[in-house]
Structures are given as C-alpha cells and as structure tokens.
Amino acid sequence: MEIRIGVIHTPKELTLETEADPDSLVASIEAAVAAGSTFLWLEDGKGRKVGVPADKVAYVEVITDDPSHVVGFGR
C-alpha cells in the first residue's frame, strides 16, 4: 500500500510504501492528529520510521493495491 502525505507550506508530498493494515493506519493517523501529538510516526516496508509534524499535515492519501490494475502484458 502507498501513503501520500501533504505537508503545509511544502510543495512536495511525502510518499511511503508500507505493508500496514489500511484501517489501522488511518485510525492511528486520526488519533495522532486529534490528540495534538507533536509528530505523526509512520514505518515504511523496510522498517524505516518517518516523523511528520502532526499539526502540519494537510492531507493523507492511502492507495491500496488493486489486483485488477494490470501493467504491461499481463491479463
């Protein structure tokens, strides 16, 4: 699954690949922002942790893998 996070006053977005459950990931993001946490901590598929200032999150886009989307010569 891919996560894209927009940060306020930053022209680029942060993109991560992770194997986390989408529903639990969304719940943890909502909890961190609602609680006023200093950072929103996420872990990518390689075990690296990324911290985003929770009060600077503009948007979060969660893109789950779609098995019907085929690229290349697959059918």
Helices and strands as residue ranges (DSSP letters): E 2-7, E 13-17, H 22-34, E 39-43, E 49-53, G 54-56, E 57-63
